């Protein structure tokens, strides 16, 4: 008899599995991050008097969630949409003066001052997306190897290609010139 080992799952993993696991498209992930950062910036402005530290600390988990919740086909969009969401969110707390020019200058200044938070959140989203992509590629490779389609040797591919090329060429019954039969036409090979 063989003993079967049963692995116990840590309680932290069980708790994380209970959380929602949506799969957002690239646009959906960008909208999620942008709207969330805008709402959090408005809350930050009302409760914490536009604290840069609070906004930056809230930006990091939003970046991680955006990278975790984007669907596998759109993983490349997570590190792109996170900086856009940061720019959308920093607008309410930028503190620009009156007029359009003052607001733009306040936004540019806030982006320059908070570049550390911006780079940190983008790095988190990029790392999570990269790890997910590597895991997806490994799972796909294991699936292909398990299905037995790991590739055919070159010795088997060459005869198949030569026989397929020979079968695809039309066969001519005559030259069609003065010495050939008058009713000769090119025939296509019959497919099995």
N, C-alpha and C positions, 0 to 999 in steps of 0.2 A: 504494500500500500504506500501511496505517496501522500505526503502531507501538503495541504494547500495553505499557502500563506495569504491571509487577508490583511490588506493594508488598511489601517485606520486613517481616516481623513481628519486633518486638524480642524478644530472648531472654527478657526478664522476662515478657512476655505469654505466650510459649510455656510457661514454667515455671508460671505461674499457671493455665493451661488444664489442666495435668496434675493439679491438686488436685481432690479430690472436690467435686461440686457438687450436694449434696442439696437437695431442695425440701420443707421442713418445713411442716406446717400451723401455724396460729396457736398451738394448744395444744402441738404438738410443739416449736415454737421456744421457747415459754415453759418447757417441761420441760427442754429441752436447756440453756438458759441457767441455770436454777435448779440443776439437778444438777451442771453444770460448775462453777458458782461455789461450791456447797457442798463439792465434792471439792477444789477449789483452796484454799478456806479451811481445810479440814482439813489439807492438805499444808502450807500456810503456818503453821498453828499448830504442826505437828510440826517443821518444818525451820527456820523463820525466827522462831519465838517470837511469833506473831501480829503480824507486821509490817504496818502499815497501808499503807505504800508499796508493798510487794510485792502486796498484795491489790488495791490500786487500779490498779497497772500491769497486772495480769492481767485486771482487769475490762474494760479498754478493748478488747482484741482479742476477748473473748467477746461484747461488745456489737456489734462490727463483724461478726463471724461470724453472730450471730443475725439481723442485718438483711440480710446477704447470702444466707443460706440459707433464709429464709422464702419460701414460694411467693408469686407475684405477687398472688393473690387475697386474701392475708392480710397484706399489707404494713403495714397500720395497726396490727397487733398487736405489731410489733417494738419501737417506742418505749414500749409499755405493759408488755411482759413483762420488759424489761431492768431497770427499777427494782425489780420484784418479785424478780427473780433476785439483785439486789444485797442486798436485805433478807434473803433466804434464806441467802445466802453470808456475810453479815457476822455471823450468829448465832454460829458457832463461835469467832470471834475477838473477840467483844464484851467478854468478860471480866467478866460480871456476877457478883454475889455469890450466896450460897446462897439457895435459895427461888425461887418463881416471880416475885415482885415484884422481886427483885434482878436476875434474868435479863432481865426486861422493861425495867428501868431501864438496864441495860447495853446492850441492843439499841437503845433510843431514843437514848442518848448516842452510841453508835457511828455511828448514822445521821446524827445532827446534826454530828458531828465530820468525817465523811467525805462530806459533802454535795457537795463539789467533784468528787470522783471520780464520785459518782452523777450529777451534772448533766453531766459530761463524757461519760460513757458513753451517757447518754440522748440527748445532742446528736449523738453519732456515729451512733447507731442511727437517729435521726430524719432526719439528713442523707442517710444511705445509702438509707433507705426512700423519701425524697422524690425523690432522683435516679432511683432505679429506677422509681418511679411515673411520673415525667415521661417517661422513656425508653419506658415501656410505652405511654403515651398517644400519643406521637409515632409509634411503630411502628404502632399501631392506625389512626391517622389516615392514614399513608402507605398502609396496606393497603386502607383504604376508598377512598381516591382512586384507587389502582391498579385496583380492581375496577370503577370507574365508578359507584359508588353515592354520590357526593359530595353528592347532594341534587337534587331536581327543582325547577325554577323555579316560582314562585307561579302563573304563568299556566297551567301545565299541571295544577297541583293543583286549582284551583277548578272547572273543568268536570268533572273526574272526580268530585269530591265531590258536585256537583249532580246528575249523572246517577246516581250510586249512591243518593242520597237519593230520587230520583224512582222508581227501580226497586224500592226497598224498601217503598214505600207500597202498601197493599192497594187494590184497585179494587172499588168497590161497584156491583152491578148494579141495585139499586133502593133506594128510600128505606126500604122495609120498613114504612111506615105504611099508612094506609087507601087512599091513592092509588097505592101501589106494587104491584108484582107479588107474589103470595103466596109464590112459591117462590124469591124472589131471595135469594142468599147472597153474602157477601163472598168474593171470590176473591183468591188470592195470585198474584203474577206468577210466570210460569214462569222458572226459572233456565236460562241457556244451557248 
